[in-house]
Every structure is written in structure tokens, then in C-alpha cells.
Amino acid sequence: MSTNRFPALGQRLRKISKYLILFSFCFILAIGCNSQNKSDTNPIDSNRISVGTTLKPRTLDPADNYELAGLNIIYNVAESLYTYEVGTTNIKPLLATAMPTIDKAGLTYTIPLRTGVTFHDGAAFNAKAMKFSLQRFIDNGGKPSFLLGDVIKSVEVTGEYELKITLKQPFAAFPALLAFPGACAVSPQAYKIGAGAFNPNKLIGTGRYKLNQFKSDSISLDRNSNYWGEAPANQGINLQVYGGNSANLFNSFETKAVDVAYQSLDPQQIESLLEQKTEHKVIEGSGTVVNYLVLNLQQKPLNQPEVRQAIAASINRGLINERVLKGQAEPIYSLVPTAFDTYEPTFKKLYGEANTAKAKELLTKAGYSAQNPAVVEIWYPSGSITRGIVAETIKAYGSSELGGIIQFVPKSVESASFLAISVKEYILLL
């Protein structure tokens, strides 16, 4: 349930994140490829799909985007060398025409590229453009740059439609990194290579949709009539951003102001939709989103290992899932989601589940008692009802099961200040 700032663990988490980020962003792909008659629910334009979301993209620049909100847009407007078969973890070629040829040392990857592809601004896609895009991803120093920068030694053009990538050391999962949406091809006419040279408000790729408009509360994608592959069955997507307000998203879906509600409704709202016998269609599926606590090692009492270990031992994931998440989640004991084959319940092996006896033992060893409790503040964004309930549940469970030896103090903070404050305070609930 925690991360820390020790360099060794930090390096391991960076490696893990390379797997965590390899999500199959299949939601918008699904609605982009399937024809639906929306004339009875969207009379304004039945040829476009309207989507409601609470997630607001910070940037649309692939070289600086590391968040789901922006990556969902990038996935549909731009294309990477490889992608995932929808609903699976199987990688297949996209802008590449075949899986890479790898030398015996496992260092050199030769990749054949697709011909007849153009960017939305008319520029031609070829090996030079792909090299430019990968080099820009690394050199501009954006948030996800380490994904490729830590692995790639060089990128060379060995033919008009052939690329050779040499790695610093063998890395078997490298093709999966090339399927990361941010490692996509962008038009050399529209972008520059240089530290911090980002274009947050535009996106010019080769995808089946092209960006029409990007505002703070709405995004529109139009069908790319010159797309090299199978075109979407609709004319475009209108994305309405509700700025973290799940109530507005829920109401908009209920009143048919949007066709699709995605990322994110609260568990209570989802439960309500599941119970309704209406024309609404609820699509359920396993996910790769992980909710976790982040502990600040620089603040007392979390600077004591025993306190951090006690928190890890005392967390009752099953209770949180049942009471707060309405059974819609799955207890997890690692930062790696259970959807991945590499998942191991590491924390359960180390600390158990709701192991209050172990938690008390650790806190006593650290010098705390009911008369001298460890006081830990839990910060969460004020706009998240669910995280607030999680914080209160942890507080109540700690009070009833740990005999007052530790006190959790929930505290909300405005979302805009959440990340800035969290680095200074005790606990961050994500």
C-alpha cells in the first residue's frame, strides 16, 4: 500500500511502471469501431458519439503525457509501432508491418514500417518521421521519457521504411514499450525536438480520428477521411469533461445528454445503474487501475519503518471493497495489477490481511501506545467522495481494532492543491 523514496526501490518501481502503463485503451477504440444507431438518444447528431468523463487531460503532447485522460485521446488520434489486440495482452503491428527481428544478443531490433500512411497535416510517414518521434519522446524530457530513454541506446534509419533500434541492454518486454500510446508517430512538420519543447494543445498523428477542438471542458475528434486502414463507423466523438464531478456525469448519462459515461462514476452510482432495469447498458470488465496509499518518509511518525509496516499490516482491503467500493474492486497486494501474469501478492505474504496483532506489535516496538498514539493524517482530494469514505473507513477500523495505538485523521484538500500539498504531508490517498 505504499511507496517510498529509497533509490533502490525507486528504480524497481520505475521498472514496474513500464508494465503498469502498458494498458489496452480499448474503451474509445470500441466505440470508434462499432456502429450504433443513436437517433433516439442523441438527436443533435446521430452520426457522432458523445462521451462524458470526469478526467481532464493535462496535455495532449505524447512526449509529456503519462495520464489516462490524455492517453485515451492520443490512442485514437495517433498511432504507435505496435498495439494490443482489444481485450487481450497480445501485441500486434500497427505502424509496423511485422514484429521486430531481434539479433542474437537481444540488443538490436529491426522493424519494417507501413507504407502509404500520412499524418493529419499531410506530411508523409516513413522511417525518418518515426525516428524523429521516438527521439523527441526521449530528448524532450517529458514525464514518460524514461520509458524509452532508460532502454534505448540509438535509433537509426536503415531504409525509407525500416528502422533499427539498439538497446543499452537486453530487455524482453521492449516491444510492449513500443505499444505505449505515447511512443507514437507525430508529424515532424508540427513538432520540435528540444528539452521542454511541448505542444500541449495540439495533436497531429496518423490515427483514424483527428483532433478538431481541445477546450478545458470539451474535446472533439473528427473522422480521418484519409485514414490508411479501416475507418470508424461514426463521424466523430464529442468528449464532455465534467472536471472531477461524478454527480454531473451521472446526471448527464441519466438524462441522455451523453451516450457513454466513462472514467469515472462513484461505486454508489454504478450500483444504482446495475440495479436499474432501463435501456442503459452497463459494460463490466476487469481493469488495471490500482488505488493505493503513498507514505511520506520525511514526516513523523512515518519516518519510522515500524509505523509504515503497521499501516500495511492493518489495512483491511476486503472491508474497503465491500463497504466503500460495493464489491466492484478486487483486493490487491502489489502495485502490479492482478491482470498481469507477473502479479504476486507480496504485501499479503509480508504483512497479512488486516493483521491487527502484527500492527500493534510493530507500533509498540516503535514506542507508541494508547496513551501515546501514532497520529497519521490522511490527505485526499475534496472532490472525491469515494476517497473520503475510504479515509473514514480506515479511521474507523483503526479506532475499533487497534485499541487507540494509532489514530488516522482524514483531511480533505482542494484537488488543484492536492499534489502540491501531498509531498509535504503525511499520507496521500490516490
Secondary structure, 3 states (H helix, E strand, C coil): CCCCCCHHHHHHHHHHHHHHCCCCCHHHHHHHHCCCCCCCCCCCCCCEEEEEECCCCCCCCCCCCCCHHHHHHHHHHCCECEEECCCCCCEEECCECCCCEECCCCCEEEEEECCCCECCCCCECCHHHHHHHHHHHHHCCCCCCHHHHCCEEEEEEEECCEEEEEECCCCCCHHHHCCCCCCECCCCCCCCCCCCCCCCCCCCCCCCEEEEEECCCEEEEEECCCCCCCCCCCCEEEEEECCCCHHHHHHHHHCCCCCEECCCCCHHHHHHHHHCCCCCCCCCCCCCCCCCEEECCCCCCCCCHHHHHHHHHHCCHHHHHHHCCCCCCCCCCCCCCCCCCCCCCHHHHHHCCCCHHHHHHHHHHCCCCCCCCEEEEEEEECCCHHHHHHHHHHHHHHHHHCCCCEEEEEEEECHHHHHHHHCCCCEEEC
